[in-house]
């Protein structure tokens, strides 16, 4: 249903009313941003400047090569680092890295990359994380 806008506009309204009023626009923006990010990844794949999966994307982010990082919103994975590669690890592995996705995002941002979060399931074929590379 339609959101009730109080007299004086949304600036005098409750947070819930403001959220309901802007939800359709936010949803449309999120869909557009997701479509743009996925299209950018497709172009990168065609240009051979594409990385997919947590191990490959981690390597490229560490090297500062990521231009656009795209991650599914709730993607989390526990890994063990060794010999320049990441391997899946059990959650109770004391040597495991539990927040590697956060580290990849931070590394990408530190090197000037854009980061886009997409709905869960949008990157299943790419291991839930992918990147368009600078070179």
VEXVEX-671177 format. One record per residue (C-alpha): residue in three letters; x, y, z. Coordinates in nm, 2 decimals, always signed. Each point is the difference from the previous one (the first is absolute). Layout:
BEGIN
resn|x|y|z
ALA|X|Y|Z
...
END
This chain:
BEGIN
resn|x|y|z
UNK|+0.00|+0.00|+0.00
UNK|+0.08|+0.36|-0.02
UNK|+0.20|+0.17|+0.28
UNK|-0.18|+0.27|+0.20
UNK|+0.20|+0.32|-0.03
UNK|-0.05|+0.23|+0.31
UNK|-0.08|+0.37|-0.03
UNK|+0.33|+0.18|-0.06
UNK|+0.15|-0.28|-0.21
UNK|+0.22|-0.29|+0.08
UNK|+0.24|+0.21|+0.20
UNK|-0.26|+0.01|+0.28
UNK|-0.09|-0.37|-0.03
UNK|+0.10|-0.31|+0.19
UNK|+0.29|-0.20|-0.14
UNK|-0.23|-0.29|-0.10
UNK|-0.21|+0.24|-0.22
UNK|+0.31|+0.13|-0.16
UNK|+0.13|-0.35|-0.06
UNK|-0.33|-0.11|-0.16
UNK|-0.01|+0.31|-0.22
UNK|+0.35|-0.05|-0.14
UNK|-0.01|-0.38|-0.02
UNK|-0.11|-0.03|-0.37
UNK|+0.27|+0.24|-0.11
UNK|+0.27|-0.18|+0.21
UNK|-0.11|-0.33|-0.15
UNK|+0.02|+0.13|-0.35
UNK|+0.34|+0.15|+0.07
UNK|+0.13|-0.33|+0.14
UNK|-0.13|-0.20|-0.30
UNK|+0.17|+0.25|-0.24
UNK|+0.33|-0.01|+0.19
UNK|-0.01|-0.38|+0.01
UNK|-0.07|-0.02|-0.38
UNK|+0.29|+0.25|-0.06
UNK|+0.24|-0.19|+0.21
UNK|-0.08|-0.34|-0.17
UNK|+0.02|+0.16|-0.34
UNK|+0.34|+0.14|+0.09
UNK|+0.11|-0.35|+0.11
UNK|-0.12|-0.14|-0.34
UNK|+0.20|+0.26|-0.19
UNK|+0.31|-0.08|+0.22
UNK|-0.05|-0.37|-0.07
UNK|+0.00|+0.07|-0.38
UNK|+0.31|+0.22|+0.04
UNK|+0.18|-0.26|+0.21
UNK|+0.03|+0.24|+0.29
UNK|-0.22|-0.21|+0.23
UNK|+0.06|-0.19|+0.32
UNK|-0.25|-0.23|+0.18
UNK|+0.00|-0.20|+0.32
UNK|+0.14|+0.10|+0.34
UNK|+0.36|-0.12|-0.07
UNK|+0.05|+0.17|-0.34
UNK|-0.18|+0.32|+0.11
UNK|+0.21|+0.01|+0.32
UNK|+0.32|-0.03|-0.20
UNK|-0.10|+0.28|-0.24
UNK|-0.12|+0.23|+0.28
UNK|+0.33|-0.06|+0.19
UNK|+0.18|+0.10|-0.32
UNK|-0.21|+0.32|-0.04
UNK|-0.14|-0.11|-0.33
UNK|-0.37|+0.01|+0.09
UNK|-0.20|+0.28|-0.17
UNK|-0.35|-0.12|+0.10
UNK|-0.06|-0.26|+0.27
UNK|-0.35|-0.16|+0.00
UNK|-0.10|-0.21|+0.30
UNK|-0.33|-0.17|+0.10
UNK|-0.14|+0.19|+0.30
UNK|+0.02|-0.29|+0.25
UNK|+0.30|-0.19|-0.14
UNK|+0.23|-0.12|+0.28
UNK|+0.26|-0.27|-0.02
UNK|+0.27|-0.13|+0.23
UNK|+0.34|-0.07|-0.16
UNK|+0.35|-0.09|+0.08
UNK|+0.28|+0.20|-0.17
UNK|+0.31|-0.18|-0.11
UNK|+0.25|+0.01|-0.29
UNK|-0.17|+0.30|-0.16
UNK|-0.34|-0.17|-0.02
UNK|-0.31|-0.03|+0.21
UNK|-0.15|-0.34|+0.08
UNK|-0.34|-0.07|+0.16
UNK|+0.02|-0.06|+0.38
UNK|-0.22|-0.11|+0.28
UNK|-0.15|+0.27|+0.22
UNK|+0.18|-0.15|+0.30
UNK|+0.34|+0.00|-0.17
UNK|+0.22|+0.21|+0.22
UNK|+0.22|+0.11|-0.29
UNK|-0.30|+0.10|-0.21
UNK|-0.09|+0.35|-0.12
UNK|-0.37|+0.05|+0.07
UNK|-0.05|+0.34|-0.15
UNK|+0.19|-0.03|-0.33
UNK|-0.28|+0.16|-0.20
UNK|+0.02|+0.31|+0.22
UNK|+0.38|+0.00|-0.05
UNK|-0.05|-0.02|-0.38
UNK|-0.25|+0.29|+0.01
UNK|+0.24|+0.21|+0.21
UNK|+0.30|-0.08|-0.22
UNK|-0.20|+0.09|-0.31
UNK|-0.12|+0.33|+0.15
UNK|+0.35|+0.09|+0.11
UNK|+0.12|-0.03|-0.36
UNK|-0.28|+0.22|-0.14
UNK|-0.23|-0.27|-0.12
UNK|-0.38|+0.03|-0.01
UNK|-0.19|-0.26|+0.20
UNK|-0.35|-0.11|-0.08
UNK|-0.22|-0.23|+0.20
UNK|-0.25|-0.21|-0.19
UNK|-0.28|-0.23|+0.12
UNK|+0.08|-0.35|+0.12
UNK|+0.00|-0.24|-0.30
UNK|+0.10|+0.26|-0.26
UNK|+0.36|-0.13|-0.02
UNK|-0.05|-0.38|+0.06
UNK|+0.19|-0.08|-0.32
UNK|+0.29|+0.22|+0.12
UNK|+0.04|-0.14|+0.35
UNK|-0.21|+0.29|+0.16
UNK|+0.28|+0.25|-0.06
UNK|+0.15|+0.15|-0.32
UNK|+0.20|+0.29|-0.13
UNK|+0.07|+0.21|-0.31
UNK|+0.37|+0.06|-0.01
UNK|+0.20|+0.31|-0.09
UNK|+0.24|-0.21|-0.22
END
